[in-house]
Amino acid sequence: MGQFRAGSGRVSVTPAIGAWLVGFAGRAGGCTAIHDELYATALVLDDGDRPIAILSCDLISIHPDLIHETRMLVHEATGIREDHVMICCTHTHSGPPGYATERSRPIDQAYAAYLPYRLAGAVRLAWDDRAPARLGHDSGEVTIAINRREVVGQGQTILGENPDGPVDPVVGLLRVDRADGTPLATLLNYVCHPVILGPKSLVVSADFVGRTRAVVEAATGSSMLYIQGACGDINPLGGVQADYANCYRLGTILAGEVVRVYGGIDPGQTEIDLAARVTEIEVPLAPLGAEPRGRGGTWDIEDRLDKEFPWAANLGPGGARIEIQTLRIGDLGIVSVASEPFVETGLAVKAGSPFERAFFAGYTNGCIGYVPTAQAYPYGGYEVLSAHAGYRLPTPVAPAAEQMVVQACADALKQANGS
């Protein structure tokens, strides 16, 4: 293990005016204005043996095919192994889709075609920026979110407010400084859906994440990467609105806690052992109904995936494929899933981690859609019954999927920790 080095880089991933904004049904037309820029921010950590790269992208999610292409481009430009590149999305609902098909509009096809080159460019900038560095990590707490699964009747749940439901208030923070004490990067792990602007808004925005980033960077002088946690059933306090006021308010509240925790971190670790590992699981899907499906009245999984559901996750014989990735950064573990997990999942994984501190990331290296807890199914609701259609899955994932994810993450963290 050589001298520990780190570098950061950033590029814009803001789409052109007129690009489709993804995240809400019923939006009329493409975006009409840019409220705040969207970014892809990269952090490269290099122990002289196994460099890793983390990307935080102001996008709702990125298709696995584009993830693969980006990783190949990163490897060609820097030599970083493809399975040592973690590509996270903040999950903003006021940005363009991280995919396109032959049926997409030319403006959206052009964006998706260029996106891997933009993302790989951010990592290249971070690679070229490497210098001797040191780091530390800590956590705080702040609540700007609420559980959104409001039960209104027998087997009926709406996207509302459930003050008795679980949330995750933990603000996880990794601080990276250059060896001379110059601020370099702040990696923030938090849990809240960036949906404040809502379906009536047609402006491009990073939502509350953009405001948090602006305040944190102004206060610390470091580049901030936001790593979204398990926010599948977590919405911002105040709900979905059409103006930026609540983005400003909640983003500032979160930023205040980040700055407080950042100031108390001693970035004294200089001998950092790095490791990364990628595994994959297949989670089962719910059975199809008895009605005829697909063309010709017979449902064929490959035909339907190729022709009717081009954005669906890659499907295997056991169901939908989810990538699980782990990073070891000294005594900090990061585990990610390519899905939209419920907060209970993230809490369970972090509670069972063998690391001193663990971050849990959803919407990373792809996203197959929602993976609700088994306990959520009897109550129905959007995430359980209908959200799969937006992700172009033929059916929702089965109730057993969530525990498969928890177990796979637990096993991956134990292996990453050498335990």
C-alpha positions in Angstrom: 0.0 0.0 0.0 1.5 3.3 -1.1 0.8 6.9 -0.1 -2.9 7.6 0.1 -4.1 10.1 -2.5 -7.4 11.6 -3.5 -8.9 13.9 -6.1 -12.3 15.3 -7.1 -13.8 16.3 -10.4 -17.1 17.7 -11.6 -19.0 18.1 -14.9 -22.4 19.4 -15.8 -25.1 16.9 -16.7 -27.8 19.6 -17.3 -30.0 18.7 -20.3 -31.1 21.0 -23.1 -34.3 22.9 -22.8 -37.1 20.7 -24.1 -35.6 17.5 -22.7 -38.1 15.2 -20.9 -38.2 15.4 -17.1 -38.7 12.0 -15.5 -40.2 11.1 -12.2 -43.8 12.1 -12.3 -46.7 11.1 -14.6 -48.7 13.7 -16.4 -46.0 16.3 -17.1 -46.9 18.1 -20.3 -43.9 18.5 -22.6 -40.3 18.8 -21.8 -38.4 21.1 -19.4 -38.9 24.9 -20.0 -36.2 26.4 -17.8 -33.2 25.6 -15.7 -33.5 26.5 -12.0 -30.2 25.1 -11.0 -27.5 23.0 -12.8 -27.3 19.3 -12.5 -23.9 17.8 -11.8 -21.9 14.6 -11.8 -19.3 14.9 -9.0 -16.5 12.3 -8.8 -14.2 11.3 -5.9 -11.2 9.1 -6.6 -9.4 7.5 -3.7 -6.1 5.8 -4.4 -4.1 3.7 -1.9 -1.4 2.9 -4.5 -2.8 -0.5 -5.1 -6.6 -0.5 -5.6 -8.0 2.9 -6.6 -11.8 3.4 -6.4 -14.1 6.0 -7.9 -17.4 7.3 -6.5 -19.7 9.3 -8.8 -22.7 11.2 -7.5 -25.1 12.2 -10.3 -28.1 14.5 -10.2 -30.3 12.1 -12.0 -33.2 9.8 -11.1 -31.4 6.7 -12.2 -29.1 5.4 -14.9 -29.8 2.3 -17.1 -27.4 -0.6 -16.5 -26.2 -0.5 -20.1 -25.0 3.1 -19.6 -23.4 2.1 -16.3 -21.5 -0.6 -18.1 -20.4 1.8 -20.8 -19.3 4.5 -18.3 -17.3 2.0 -16.4 -15.5 0.9 -19.5 -14.7 4.5 -20.4 -13.4 5.1 -16.9 -11.1 2.1 -17.1 -9.8 3.1 -20.5 -9.0 6.7 -19.2 -7.6 5.9 -15.8 -7.0 2.2 -15.4 -9.5 2.0 -12.5 -11.1 -1.4 -12.6 -14.7 -1.4 -13.7 -16.0 -3.1 -10.5 -14.2 -0.4 -8.5 -16.4 2.4 -9.9 -19.6 3.2 -8.0 -22.2 5.3 -9.8 -24.8 6.8 -7.5 -27.9 8.9 -8.4 -29.4 11.5 -6.1 -32.8 10.5 -7.6 -34.0 14.0 -8.3 -37.4 14.0 -10.0 -36.6 17.2 -11.9 -34.0 15.9 -14.2 -33.7 13.9 -17.5 -33.9 10.1 -17.7 -30.7 8.2 -17.6 -31.6 6.1 -20.6 -33.2 6.3 -24.0 -34.6 3.9 -26.6 -35.2 4.0 -30.3 -38.7 5.3 -29.5 -37.4 8.2 -27.5 -37.3 11.7 -28.9 -34.0 12.8 -30.6 -33.2 15.3 -27.9 -33.4 12.5 -25.2 -31.5 10.0 -27.4 -28.7 12.6 -27.8 -28.5 13.2 -24.1 -28.3 9.5 -23.2 -25.7 8.8 -25.9 -23.4 11.5 -24.5 -24.0 10.8 -20.8 -21.4 8.1 -20.3 -18.7 10.3 -21.8 -19.7 13.2 -19.4 -19.6 10.8 -16.4 -16.3 9.3 -17.3 -14.9 12.8 -17.8 -15.7 13.6 -14.2 -13.8 10.6 -13.0 -10.9 11.5 -15.3 -10.8 15.0 -13.8 -10.7 13.5 -10.3 -8.0 11.1 -11.3 -5.8 13.9 -12.7 -6.5 15.9 -9.5 -5.0 13.2 -7.1 -2.7 14.5 -4.4 -1.7 13.2 -1.0 -4.7 13.2 1.2 -6.2 12.3 4.6 -9.8 11.6 5.7 -12.2 11.0 8.6 -15.8 10.3 9.1 -18.6 10.9 11.5 -22.4 11.2 11.7 -25.1 13.5 13.0 -28.9 13.6 12.9 -31.5 15.9 11.3 -35.1 15.3 10.2 -36.3 16.9 7.0 -38.3 13.9 5.9 -41.4 11.8 6.9 -42.6 8.3 6.0 -45.0 8.7 3.2 -47.1 5.5 3.4 -50.3 6.7 5.0 -52.8 3.9 5.6 -56.3 5.1 5.0 -58.2 1.8 5.1 -58.1 -1.9 4.9 -55.4 -2.7 2.4 -55.3 1.0 1.3 -52.3 3.2 1.4 -51.7 6.6 -0.2 -48.7 8.8 -0.7 -49.3 11.0 2.2 -47.8 11.4 5.7 -47.3 8.7 8.3 -45.7 10.4 11.3 -45.6 7.0 13.1 -43.7 5.3 10.3 -39.9 4.8 10.3 -37.4 7.3 9.0 -33.7 7.5 9.0 -32.4 10.8 10.4 -28.7 9.9 10.3 -26.4 12.3 8.4 -23.4 10.1 7.4 -20.3 12.2 6.4 -16.9 11.3 5.0 -14.5 14.3 4.9 -11.5 14.2 2.6 -8.7 16.8 2.9 -5.5 17.2 1.0 -2.4 16.5 3.1 -1.8 20.2 3.5 -5.2 20.7 5.1 -6.9 22.1 2.0 -10.6 20.9 1.8 -11.1 18.4 -1.0 -14.5 16.5 -0.8 -17.4 15.9 1.5 -19.4 12.7 0.9 -22.9 12.9 2.4 -25.2 9.9 2.9 -28.8 10.8 3.7 -32.4 9.5 3.2 -35.1 11.7 1.5 -36.9 11.6 -1.8 -36.0 14.7 -3.9 -39.5 15.3 -5.1 -40.4 18.7 -3.6 -40.9 20.5 -6.9 -43.5 18.1 -8.0 -45.2 17.3 -11.3 -46.4 20.8 -12.0 -42.9 22.1 -12.2 -41.2 21.9 -15.6 -37.8 23.3 -14.5 -34.6 21.4 -14.2 -33.4 21.2 -10.6 -31.4 19.0 -8.2 -34.3 19.7 -5.8 -33.2 20.1 -2.1 -29.9 18.4 -2.8 -28.8 21.4 -4.9 -29.4 23.8 -2.1 -27.6 21.6 0.4 -24.7 21.3 -1.9 -24.4 25.1 -2.5 -24.4 25.8 1.3 -22.0 23.1 2.2 -19.5 24.0 -0.5 -19.6 27.6 0.4 -19.1 26.9 4.0 -16.4 24.2 3.7 -14.6 24.9 0.4 -14.9 21.2 -0.5 -16.8 19.5 -3.3 -20.0 17.7 -2.0 -21.2 14.3 -3.2 -24.7 13.3 -2.1 -25.3 9.6 -1.8 -29.0 8.8 -1.6 -30.1 6.2 1.0 -33.1 4.0 1.2 -35.8 6.6 0.6 -38.4 4.4 -1.3 -41.0 5.2 1.4 -39.6 8.6 2.6 -40.7 12.0 1.3 -39.7 15.5 2.4 -41.6 17.3 5.1 -44.2 19.5 3.5 -44.7 17.1 0.6 -44.7 17.7 -3.1 -45.0 21.3 -4.2 -44.6 23.4 -7.3 -42.1 26.1 -6.0 -38.6 26.1 -4.7 -39.3 27.6 -1.3 -39.3 24.2 0.6 -36.2 23.0 -1.4 -34.4 26.1 -0.1 -35.7 25.6 3.5 -35.1 21.9 3.9 -31.9 21.9 1.9 -30.5 24.6 4.2 -31.6 22.7 7.3 -29.7 19.6 6.1 -26.7 21.7 5.1 -26.5 23.2 8.6 -26.1 19.7 10.2 -23.6 18.7 7.5 -21.5 21.8 8.2 -21.7 21.2 12.0 -20.6 17.5 11.7 -17.9 18.4 9.1 -16.3 20.9 11.5 -16.0 18.2 14.2 -14.3 15.6 12.0 -10.6 15.0 12.5 -9.4 14.0 9.0 -6.3 12.3 10.4 -6.4 9.0 8.7 -3.6 8.7 6.1 -3.1 5.0 5.8 -6.3 3.9 4.2 -7.0 0.3 2.9 -9.3 0.4 -0.1 -11.3 -2.5 -1.6 -14.3 -2.9 -3.8 -16.5 -5.8 -4.8 -19.5 -6.4 -7.0 -22.0 -9.2 -6.7 -25.4 -9.8 -8.2 -28.7 -11.3 -7.0 -31.9 -12.1 -8.8 -35.0 -11.1 -6.9 -38.3 -12.9 -7.8 -41.2 -11.1 -9.4 -44.8 -11.6 -8.5 -46.7 -14.1 -10.7 -48.4 -12.9 -13.8 -52.2 -12.9 -13.9 -54.2 -15.4 -15.9 -55.1 -12.9 -18.6 -53.2 -13.0 -21.9 -50.1 -10.9 -22.0 -47.9 -9.5 -24.8 -48.2 -9.8 -28.5 -50.1 -12.8 -29.9 -51.8 -13.4 -26.5 -48.9 -15.3 -25.1 -46.4 -13.7 -22.7 -42.8 -14.3 -23.6 -40.3 -12.7 -21.3 -37.7 -11.9 -23.9 -40.1 -10.6 -26.4 -41.9 -8.4 -23.9 -38.6 -7.1 -22.4 -37.2 -6.2 -25.8 -40.3 -4.8 -27.5 -42.6 -3.5 -24.8 -40.4 -2.9 -21.8 -37.0 -1.6 -23.0 -36.3 0.1 -19.7 -36.9 -3.0 -17.6 -34.1 -4.4 -15.5 -32.1 -7.2 -16.9 -34.1 -10.4 -16.2 -32.7 -13.8 -15.5 -34.3 -17.2 -14.7 -34.7 -16.2 -11.1 -36.2 -12.7 -11.6 -34.8 -9.2 -11.8 -31.0 -8.8 -11.5 -29.8 -6.3 -8.8 -26.2 -5.3 -8.5 -24.8 -5.2 -5.0 -21.5 -3.2 -4.6 -19.4 -2.7 -1.6 -16.5 -0.3 -1.0 -14.1 -0.5 2.0 -12.5 2.9 2.9 -10.5 2.0 5.9 -13.0 1.4 8.7 -15.9 2.8 6.7 -18.1 0.5 4.6 -20.4 1.5 1.8 -22.9 -0.9 0.3 -25.1 -0.1 -2.6 -28.1 -1.6 -4.3 -29.5 -1.1 -7.8 -33.1 -0.6 -6.6 -35.4 1.7 -4.8 -35.4 0.3 -1.3 -37.6 1.1 1.7 -36.0 2.9 4.7 -36.4 -0.3 6.8 -34.0 -2.0 4.4 -31.2 0.6 4.9 -31.7 0.7 8.7 -31.5 -3.1 8.9 -28.3 -3.3 6.7 -26.5 -0.5 8.6 -27.5 -2.0 12.0 -25.9 -5.3 11.1 -22.7 -3.9 9.6 -19.4 -5.1 11.0 -17.8 -1.7 10.1 -17.3 1.1 12.6 -19.7 3.1 10.3 -21.6 2.1 7.2 -23.3 4.0 4.5 -26.2 2.5 2.5 -26.9 3.7 -1.0 -29.9 3.0 -3.2 -30.3 4.0 -6.9 -26.8 3.0 -7.6 -25.4 1.3 -10.7 -28.9 1.0 -12.1 -32.4 0.7 -10.5 -34.9 -2.0 -11.1 -37.6 -0.2 -9.2 -39.2 -0.5 -5.7 -38.3 -3.4 -3.4 -40.9 -3.0 -0.6 -40.7 -4.8 2.7 -42.8 -8.0 3.0 -44.8 -6.2 5.7 -45.9 -3.5 3.2 -47.7 -5.8 0.8 -50.9 -6.3 2.8 -51.4 -2.5 2.9 -51.1 -2.1 -0.9 -50.2 1.4 -2.2 -48.3 2.8 -5.1 -44.9 1.3 -4.3 -46.4 -2.2 -3.9 -49.1 -2.3 -6.7 -48.3 0.0 -9.6 -44.9 1.6 -9.5 -43.3 -1.3 -11.4 -45.1 -0.1 -14.6 -43.0 3.1 -14.5 -39.9 1.0 -14.3 -41.2 -1.2 -17.1 -41.2 -4.4 -15.1 -43.8 -6.9 -16.1 -45.0 -7.3 -12.5 -43.9 -6.0 -9.1 -41.1 -7.7 -7.2 -42.3 -10.5 -4.9 -42.5 -10.0 -1.1 -39.4 -12.2 -0.5 -37.2 -9.8 -2.4 -36.4 -7.4 0.4 -35.0 -9.9 2.8 -32.8 -11.3 -0.1 -31.4 -7.7 -0.5 -30.8 -7.3 3.2 -29.0 -10.7 3.4 -26.9 -10.0 0.3 -25.8 -6.6 1.6 -25.0 -8.1 5.0 -22.9 -10.8 3.4 -21.2 -8.3 1.1 -20.2 -6.0 4.0 -18.8 -9.0 6.0 -16.7 -10.0 3.1 -15.5 -6.4 2.6 -14.5 -6.2 6.2 -12.7 -9.6 6.1 -15.0 -11.0 8.8 
